[in-house]
Amino acid sequence: MKMAAKDVNSLNGDRHLTINEWEEEAKALMERKAFDYIARGSGEESTLMANRKAFSRYQISHRVLRDVSHIDTSMNLFGSTISSPVLLAPIGVQTIAHPEGELASARAAAAMNVPFVVSTVSSYSMEEIGEQMGDSIRWFQLYYSGNEKVAESMIKRAESSGYTAIVLTVDTPIMGFRESDHRNKYSPVGEGAGSGNYFTDPEFCRLLEKPVMEDKEAALKKQYELFENPAVTWDAIRKIRQYTNLPILLKGIVHPEDASLALEYEVDGLIVSNHGGRQLDHGVATLDVLEKICDVVQGEIPVLFDSGIRRGSDIFKALALGASAALLGRPFIYGLAREGEDGVKKVVSQITTEFETTMALAGAAKIREIDKTYLVWK
Ligand SMILES: Cc1cc2nc3c(=O)[nH]c(=O)nc-3n(C[C@H](O)[C@H](O)[C@H](O)COP(=O)(O)O)c2cc1C
């Protein structure tokens, strides 16, 4: 994945696309309702826009006359070395973007040594996805099911199919109100594009009166019932601990007091995220809370970051404010929609190369050199 900064202009072969252009290309290719499902946010999309605006409030003040002939973007995360501080975020229902869905994204992630986080509502099962990845790093994202046995079963399946961390998403006690989906009358999960893990789960199937194939509608209804679990509390972490020794990360933390509670509950990592502006509208931009959360955590556990990353410089800014690594969300799905596995590779390569270029021009040769002193707040 490493590419000399001077090669950046040769990315994507004949035609260089910005992430916004990848998005436009995906829009032109996809069914409108599927594109809206991916690209749009909740409510009046205040959070979606705030995520992007927050990045433009910081500028990078570069340092000079430092040896930047060897830029090292590699880092260690939970005992594994990865090439760049970049992961692919859990995104459900990926077959709405491309028929190969998560299988293609997983292969791309494996080829690029980028950890892949598989969603509870993936189109394919976690086992099928894992098979694409050899020994490459994969984590399982859990929506804590309203049924304890199903939650336990999914965690155990993840452990036995090579997933090395559990990411508990905590910003989705109910679904955000996504107006475009309501207008389009579109629910890919309701249509079965997010059933890969449910329909293959023995505990889930035990809850059904008839096998999935005999009554798919009833199975989807049951999946929906279990998916939204508004009663879930911090106690879930204790329960998950009983089922697995894998590291547990909480995804969807934006409040410093929740970061403090997370430490009390001894979680192993945090992901500062607002679900890319798809949940609470008028919620705070993640970049605006990152520093405060890192101040609470004081380096005790890794703090990862997502929501709004579109450029390598965004990753630099997040790291400068204390993040250990960043997750890419929609951008890799636009790559998937346009070119399948190759598209995901190109998007990841583009953003990581931009990040490397930013490091060189800012005067930071190693990840650990990136800190707040590089940032100026406008
Ligand atoms: C279409 C779509 C589906 C998503 N599905 C999930 C999911 O199943 N689980 C989850 O924790 N987050 C999910 N997310 C949120 C992403 O993991 C991530 O937090 C978000 O995309 C980051 O924002 P960005 O897209 O602006 O980079 C989804 C996001 C999108 C766009």
The ligand as an ORCA input file, in Angstrom:
! r2SCAN-3c Opt
* xyz 0 1
  C     -25.184      2.804      4.426
  C     -24.577      2.787      5.790
  C     -24.770      1.691      6.612
  C     -24.195      1.652      7.886
  N     -24.350      0.525      8.645
  C     -23.785      0.474      9.879
  C     -23.893     -0.702     10.657
  O     -24.480     -1.685     10.248
  N     -23.325     -0.683     11.873
  C     -22.660      0.408     12.383
  O     -22.149      0.376     13.501
  N     -22.521      1.528     11.633
  C     -23.056      1.580     10.404
  N     -22.896      2.693      9.636
  C     -22.067      3.822     10.143
  C     -20.597      3.629      9.728
  O     -20.015      2.564     10.416
  C     -19.765      4.872     10.045
  O     -19.913      5.214     11.400
  C     -20.143      6.079      9.174
  O     -20.397      5.680      7.847
  C     -19.010      7.090      9.205
  O     -19.376      8.267      8.558
  P     -18.961      8.608      7.042
  O     -19.732      7.695      6.167
  O     -19.369     10.029      6.914
  O     -17.473      8.424      6.923
  C     -23.446      2.753      8.364
  C     -23.246      3.853      7.530
  C     -23.783      3.874      6.254
  C     -23.507      5.067      5.371
*
